[in-house]
Amino acid sequence: MEKTAAAIRGEELENLRRRAVSRHKALFRIPVLVFVLLLLLELIFNRHGLLGLLTGALSGPSAAGALLHLAGGVMLALTVAAASFCLFYLFGWRKCYDRFNICFKSRYVLQTLKEVPEFSDLSYESAQGQFSFQELSEIGVVPMGEQSLFRTTDRLEGKLGKVAFRSGNITTAEPSASRRQTTPTELFNGQILAFSLFDDRKISEGRLQVLPEKVSKQMRREAHRVETENMAFNARFSVYTQDEHNAFYILTPQVIERIMEFAEAAGENVFLVFEGPCLYVGVQQFRQPFDAFLDIPLEEQRKNILEDSRMMLCAGEILIQAGKNERQKKGNSSAISV
């Protein structure tokens, strides 16, 4: 029986995964072997000094010199072993893993998502970023930090039912305020989703931010802060808006329920911004969505892909629900005017 093209692609990907696993094991074995080999060579070439130390034949300055020579050999072996680790990481394991991960996303993830009925017209590019620093700074969906420290990868876009979506991963940071810490302080690392209605119907008149309570003070916020009648929602999120009336039109009990369901499913900090026909969603995550696992066979990773897709569906439902409320509102207004 002939293999299908999809099966062949799957077999190729599985081979890439196994190769990356093999390289990952070698990543830690090679430095150890290099260190042991160099240490043995050091002991062989300086065996007379070592024997002199062990038997007590050397003393005083001669013993100190032999010890220093031996310590220098050990340090050299450690340095070369560390260098071999770095070189193999960059040119051996990392390149192999990146090749597998990119193929995994552009082939297997895309193929799996296409089997989900709600998704259509999908395209994916791993090396390209979906969002610019300027766009996200203008929207104010996540804390941004400095532009020089902004990183973006993955460009996934398509349709989610009647909603267009764009997705990407970003990292934002700012310079450390402490003199002792030289590394930048990370502000956000995770996925950004942008949903928009095809008919360009305005869901929000002006900008409405729904931000995690504990990090909202780090961000640029709109002028008015409002609270809903949902105490649990108020405890978890801070709401800032350009227009207070607009906030209550959007944050109906149904939309709030959708947001809370999404936040519970995400289990992390969730950021939302409604503007015009669009909804921007940020999810702070330790693991980037749709990333491949090395230690799990390819077929078993389908559930992770489907779980990540369910998160996107759950986020998209927020805008869909807000759109339903907007239609209802317009229908009520038309009935009153008649």
C-alpha positions as CSV (number, residue, x, y, z in Angstrom):
1,M,0.0,0.0,0.0
2,E,1.5,3.4,-1.0
3,K,2.0,6.0,1.6
4,T,0.2,9.3,1.2
5,A,2.0,12.6,0.8
6,A,0.9,13.5,4.3
7,A,2.2,10.3,5.8
8,I,5.6,10.8,4.1
9,R,5.8,14.4,5.5
10,G,4.9,13.0,8.9
11,E,7.6,10.4,8.6
12,E,10.2,13.1,7.5
13,L,9.2,15.2,10.5
14,E,9.5,12.3,12.9
15,N,13.0,11.6,11.5
16,L,13.9,15.3,12.1
17,R,12.6,15.0,15.6
18,R,14.7,11.9,16.3
19,R,17.7,13.6,14.9
20,A,17.2,16.6,17.1
21,V,16.8,14.3,20.1
22,S,20.0,12.6,19.2
23,R,21.8,16.0,18.9
24,H,20.3,17.1,22.2
25,K,21.8,14.0,24.0
26,A,25.2,14.7,22.2
27,L,25.0,18.3,23.4
28,F,25.7,17.2,27.0
29,R,27.9,14.2,26.2
30,I,30.4,15.9,23.9
31,P,31.7,18.4,26.5
32,V,32.1,15.6,29.1
33,L,34.0,13.5,26.6
34,V,36.2,16.5,25.6
35,F,36.9,17.3,29.3
36,V,37.8,13.7,30.1
37,L,40.0,13.4,27.1
38,L,41.9,16.6,27.7
39,L,42.3,15.7,31.4
40,L,43.7,12.3,30.5
41,L,46.2,13.9,28.1
42,E,47.2,16.4,30.8
43,L,47.8,13.5,33.3
44,I,49.8,11.6,30.7
45,F,52.0,14.5,29.6
46,N,52.6,15.6,33.2
47,R,52.8,12.1,34.8
48,H,56.2,12.8,36.3
49,G,55.0,15.8,38.2
50,L,51.9,14.0,39.4
51,L,53.9,11.0,40.5
52,G,56.3,13.4,42.3
53,L,53.3,14.9,44.2
54,L,51.8,11.6,45.1
55,T,55.0,10.0,46.3
56,G,56.2,13.2,48.1
57,A,59.3,13.4,45.9
58,L,58.5,17.1,45.1
59,S,58.4,19.7,47.9
60,G,58.5,23.4,48.3
61,P,58.5,25.5,45.1
62,S,58.7,22.4,42.9
63,A,55.5,21.0,44.4
64,A,53.7,24.3,44.1
65,G,54.8,24.7,40.5
66,A,53.6,21.1,39.7
67,L,50.2,21.9,41.4
68,L,49.8,25.1,39.5
69,H,50.6,23.4,36.2
70,L,48.1,20.6,36.9
71,A,45.4,23.2,37.9
72,G,46.1,25.1,34.7
73,G,45.6,21.9,32.7
74,V,42.3,21.3,34.4
75,M,41.1,24.8,33.8
76,L,42.1,24.6,30.1
77,A,40.2,21.3,29.8
78,L,37.1,23.0,31.4
79,T,37.4,26.0,29.1
80,V,37.7,23.9,25.9
81,A,34.8,21.7,27.1
82,A,32.6,24.8,27.6
83,A,33.6,26.1,24.2
84,S,32.7,22.8,22.6
85,F,29.3,22.9,24.3
86,C,28.6,26.5,22.9
87,L,29.8,25.6,19.4
88,F,27.7,22.4,19.2
89,Y,24.7,24.2,20.7
90,L,24.8,26.9,18.0
91,F,25.9,24.8,14.9
92,G,24.8,21.3,15.9
93,W,21.8,21.1,18.1
94,R,20.1,24.5,17.7
95,K,20.1,24.5,13.9
96,C,18.7,20.9,13.9
97,Y,16.0,21.8,16.4
98,D,15.0,25.0,14.6
99,R,14.7,23.1,11.3
100,F,12.4,20.6,13.0
101,N,10.4,23.2,14.9
102,I,9.8,25.3,11.7
103,C,8.8,22.3,9.7
104,F,6.6,21.1,12.6
105,K,4.7,24.4,12.6
106,S,4.5,25.1,8.9
107,R,3.5,21.5,8.0
108,Y,2.1,19.5,10.9
109,V,0.5,22.4,12.9
110,L,-1.0,23.9,9.8
111,Q,-2.3,20.5,8.6
112,T,-3.8,19.8,12.1
113,L,-5.5,23.2,12.3
114,K,-7.0,22.8,8.8
115,E,-8.8,19.7,10.2
116,V,-10.5,21.9,12.8
117,P,-13.8,23.0,11.1
118,E,-13.7,26.6,12.5
119,F,-10.4,27.4,10.8
120,S,-9.9,28.3,7.1
121,D,-7.6,30.1,4.7
122,L,-4.6,29.5,7.1
123,S,-1.0,30.6,6.4
124,Y,2.0,30.5,8.6
125,E,5.6,31.9,8.6
126,S,7.9,31.2,11.5
127,A,10.7,33.6,10.7
128,Q,8.4,36.6,10.2
129,G,6.8,38.6,12.9
130,Q,3.0,39.4,12.8
131,F,3.0,42.6,14.8
132,S,5.2,45.7,14.9
133,F,6.3,47.6,17.9
134,Q,4.4,50.7,16.7
135,E,1.1,48.8,16.2
136,L,1.1,47.3,19.7
137,S,2.3,50.5,21.3
138,E,-0.6,52.4,19.8
139,I,-3.1,49.8,20.9
140,G,-1.7,49.5,24.4
141,V,-2.6,45.8,24.7
142,V,0.5,44.7,26.7
143,P,3.4,46.4,28.5
144,M,5.9,47.3,25.8
145,G,9.2,48.6,27.3
146,E,11.9,49.7,24.8
147,Q,11.7,49.1,21.0
148,S,15.3,47.9,20.9
149,L,14.4,45.0,23.2
150,F,11.2,44.1,21.3
151,R,11.2,40.6,19.7
152,T,8.6,39.1,17.4
153,T,8.3,35.7,15.7
154,D,5.6,33.5,14.1
155,R,3.0,34.8,11.6
156,L,-0.2,32.8,11.7
157,E,-3.3,34.2,10.1
158,G,-6.6,33.1,8.6
159,K,-10.3,32.9,9.3
160,L,-12.0,31.7,12.5
161,G,-15.6,31.2,11.4
162,K,-16.9,34.6,10.5
163,V,-13.9,36.4,12.1
164,A,-10.5,37.1,10.6
165,F,-7.6,36.6,12.9
166,R,-3.8,37.2,13.1
167,S,-1.5,35.6,15.7
168,G,2.1,36.0,16.7
169,N,4.5,35.6,19.6
170,I,6.3,38.6,21.1
171,T,8.7,39.4,23.9
172,T,8.9,42.9,25.4
173,A,11.5,44.2,28.0
174,E,13.0,47.3,29.5
175,P,16.5,48.0,30.9
176,S,17.0,46.9,34.5
177,A,16.6,49.6,37.0
178,S,19.1,48.0,39.3
179,R,22.8,48.6,38.8
180,R,23.6,45.1,40.0
181,Q,21.4,43.5,37.3
182,T,22.7,44.0,33.8
183,T,20.1,41.8,31.9
184,P,16.9,43.6,30.8
185,T,13.7,43.1,32.8
186,E,11.1,41.1,30.8
187,L,7.7,42.6,30.7
188,F,5.7,40.3,28.5
189,N,6.4,37.0,26.8
190,G,3.6,35.3,25.0
191,Q,1.0,35.3,22.2
192,I,-0.8,38.2,20.7
193,L,-4.1,37.6,18.8
194,A,-6.0,40.1,16.8
195,F,-9.6,39.4,15.7
196,S,-11.7,41.5,13.3
197,L,-15.2,41.3,11.9
198,F,-15.4,41.0,8.1
199,D,-18.1,43.7,7.8
200,D,-16.0,46.3,9.7
201,R,-18.9,46.9,12.0
202,K,-17.7,48.9,15.0
203,I,-17.9,46.9,18.2
204,S,-16.2,49.7,20.3
205,E,-16.6,53.4,19.9
206,G,-13.1,54.3,21.0
207,R,-10.6,52.2,22.9
208,L,-11.5,49.9,25.8
209,Q,-8.7,48.1,27.7
210,V,-9.3,45.1,30.0
211,L,-6.0,44.6,31.8
212,P,-4.8,42.3,34.6
213,E,-5.2,44.2,37.9
214,K,-1.7,43.4,39.1
215,V,0.2,44.7,36.1
216,S,-2.1,47.5,34.8
217,K,-0.1,50.2,36.5
218,Q,2.9,49.3,34.3
219,M,1.0,50.2,31.2
220,R,-0.3,53.2,29.3
221,R,-4.0,53.4,30.1
222,E,-7.0,55.2,28.8
223,A,-8.4,58.2,30.8
224,H,-11.5,56.7,32.5
225,R,-11.5,53.7,34.8
226,V,-14.8,51.9,35.2
227,E,-16.0,48.9,37.3
228,T,-18.7,46.4,36.4
229,E,-21.3,44.8,38.6
230,N,-19.3,41.5,38.5
231,M,-17.1,41.5,41.6
232,A,-15.0,38.5,40.5
233,F,-14.3,40.3,37.2
234,N,-13.4,43.6,39.0
235,A,-11.0,41.7,41.3
236,R,-9.1,40.2,38.3
237,F,-9.2,43.0,35.8
238,S,-9.0,46.8,35.6
239,V,-11.0,48.4,32.8
240,Y,-9.9,51.7,31.2
241,T,-11.8,53.4,28.4
242,Q,-12.0,56.6,26.3
243,D,-15.8,56.6,26.8
244,E,-17.5,55.3,30.0
245,H,-20.8,54.6,28.2
246,N,-19.1,52.6,25.5
247,A,-17.6,50.3,28.2
248,F,-20.9,49.3,29.5
249,Y,-22.3,48.7,26.0
250,I,-19.5,46.2,25.4
251,L,-19.0,44.6,28.8
252,T,-22.3,42.9,29.0
253,P,-22.7,39.9,31.4
254,Q,-22.4,37.6,28.4
255,V,-19.1,39.2,27.3
256,I,-17.7,39.3,30.8
257,E,-18.6,35.6,31.2
258,R,-16.6,34.8,27.9
259,I,-13.6,36.8,29.2
260,M,-13.6,35.0,32.5
261,E,-13.9,31.6,30.8
262,F,-11.0,32.5,28.6
263,A,-8.9,33.8,31.5
264,E,-9.5,30.6,33.5
265,A,-8.6,28.4,30.5
266,A,-5.4,30.4,29.8
267,G,-4.3,30.3,33.5
268,E,-2.0,33.3,32.9
269,N,-2.2,37.0,32.6
270,V,-4.7,38.0,29.9
271,F,-4.9,41.4,28.3
272,L,-7.7,42.6,26.0
273,V,-8.3,45.7,24.0
274,F,-11.5,46.5,22.0
275,E,-11.1,49.1,19.3
276,G,-13.5,49.6,16.3
277,P,-14.2,46.2,14.7
278,C,-11.2,44.6,16.3
279,L,-10.3,42.8,19.5
280,Y,-6.6,42.4,20.5
281,V,-5.8,39.7,23.0
282,G,-2.5,39.1,24.8
283,V,-1.7,35.9,26.8
284,Q,1.4,35.8,28.8
285,Q,2.8,32.2,28.5
286,F,5.9,30.3,29.5
287,R,5.6,28.0,26.4
288,Q,5.1,29.6,23.0
289,P,1.9,28.2,21.3
290,F,2.4,25.5,18.8
291,D,6.1,24.9,19.7
292,A,7.2,21.4,19.2
293,F,8.4,19.1,22.1
294,L,11.5,17.0,21.4
295,D,10.7,14.2,23.9
296,I,7.1,13.4,22.6
297,P,6.5,11.5,19.3
298,L,4.9,13.5,16.6
299,E,1.4,11.9,16.6
300,E,1.1,12.4,20.4
301,Q,1.6,16.2,20.0
302,R,-1.7,16.6,18.2
303,K,-3.5,17.2,21.5
304,N,-1.1,20.1,22.3
305,I,-1.9,21.7,19.0
306,L,-5.6,21.2,19.4
307,E,-5.4,22.6,23.0
308,D,-3.7,25.7,21.6
309,S,-6.3,26.0,18.9
310,R,-9.1,25.8,21.5
311,M,-7.5,28.8,23.3
312,M,-7.7,30.8,20.1
313,L,-11.4,29.7,19.6
314,C,-12.2,30.7,23.1
315,A,-10.6,34.2,22.6
316,G,-12.4,34.6,19.3
317,E,-15.7,33.9,21.0
318,I,-15.3,37.1,23.0
319,L,-15.5,39.2,19.8
320,I,-18.3,37.1,18.4
321,Q,-20.3,37.6,21.5
322,A,-19.6,41.3,21.5
323,G,-20.8,41.4,17.8
324,K,-24.0,39.7,18.8
325,N,-24.6,42.3,21.5
326,E,-23.9,45.1,18.9
327,R,-26.5,43.6,16.5
328,Q,-29.0,43.3,19.4
329,K,-28.4,46.9,20.4
330,K,-28.9,48.2,16.9
331,G,-32.0,46.1,16.5
332,N,-33.4,47.6,19.7
333,S,-32.6,51.1,18.6
334,S,-34.4,50.5,15.3
335,A,-37.4,49.1,17.0
336,I,-37.6,52.2,19.3
337,S,-37.2,54.6,16.4
338,V,-40.1,52.9,14.5
